[in-house]
Amino acid sequence: MEPVFLTNLLIVLLAAGTGRVISRRLKQPVVLGELVLGMLFGNFGLVVVTETLNNLADLGVLFLLFSAGFTINLEEFKRVGRHSIIATFFDVLVSFVLGYLTAKFFGFPEQSSMFIGAALMATSVGIQVSILQEFNMLRTRIGAFILGIAIGDDVAGILVLTILGSIVSLGGVTLEKIAIVFVFAAAFFLLSLTWGMKLIRRLSRGWVMRRESLLLLSLIIILIFGITAKEIGLEIIIGAFVAGLILGQSYFARGIIEEISIFGDAFFVPIFFIVMGAGFDLAHLSVGYFTIALIVAAILGKVIGCGMGAKFVGFNLKESLAIGTAMIARAEVCLIITSMGLRYGVINQKIASSILAMIIVIALITPPLLRTTLRALNLRE
């Protein structure tokens, strides 16, 4: 192993640790600190993004999507699912359309505009949970509803990413290609969440495993589902997400999440965020008209989309506004969609930097905006 690589890795982990400490001191999402530190370290030449680091970052994405799937309690989601799914439909539709139209207005190509629309669809379950905990809303009716939409948004974002990735790989957009990808994705989810889940639950019942064996089993299942997804024309990260969904409902769940959190969150996931931040050129990070328009579209997409959905299922106007405001933060899935867009060559550095600026600005303004709407509801005093 080259000493240069070890030095580079050490700097990456120092940047991640420093970003986390600063974020917690400022009461901001951890991902925000890691992104900003990665961007600074990368632009000042302290972090060199090599092929090896990119491979480690790709593994970070797998762990990130696995954890996202793992945190979804399917039984709880079924309880609030019907209303959340309705609201999610309004939310993702409005957010995608606003992002797509904003990109088209500024003259970006069709595929770039679709990726930008997809990036605006996603939210951040992790940020939503931290916000709800801060405001003591996690176990309220509004809190459960917000969490349901957040989960639905990320699932929808991942599915759309699968479709877009396959379209780019196949070249061009046709209804036939979209239908083929959708059928494969639906079949993969359906078979995994029926036969696959039953098999894993049956195997896990009464089977006591050591911690290291649980971690090894999890890694094997993540790779099996990831490779299977890739072989049928989907994205590897979709397989990791589905693996998380299935293992999250198994009898191994409690032991697995402890091991994966230590293994992934302490090493691979921070590397992804640092590498992602280091890949952004500060020369492209300007508050231009497109960046401002993207921020406005991102905010309006959630406030209008979620607000409409909440109002439709029975919340009053003030509650709907609070729900929409709580949903505007973006992070992990938005960054993954941006990363995939860069890899496919349909998103350039200018677009990616505008998305990064949008994520940072919205992460900073969401808490004060939410405080204002919650005071109107008398939910925080």
Buried (B, 14 or more C-beta within 10 A) or exposed (E): EEEEEEEBBEBBBBBBBBBBEBBEEEEBBBBBBBBBBBBBBBBEEBBBBBEEBBEBBBBBBBBBBBBBBBBBBBEEBEEBBEBBBBBBBBBBBBBBBBBBBBBBEBEBEEBBBBBBBBBBBBBBBBBBBBBBEBBEBBEEEBBBBBBBBBBBBBBBBBBBBBBBBBBBEBEEBEEEBBEBBBEBBEEBBEEBBEEBBEEBBEEBEEEEBEEEBBBEBBBEBBBEBBEBBBEBBBBBBBBBBBBBBBBBBBBBBEBBBEBBBEBBBEBBBBBBBBBBBBBBBEEBBEEBEBBBBBBEBBBBBBBBBBBBBBBBBEBEEBBBBBBBBBBBBBBBBBBBBBBBBBEBEBBEBBBBBBBBBBBBBBBBBBBEBBBEBBEEBEBEE
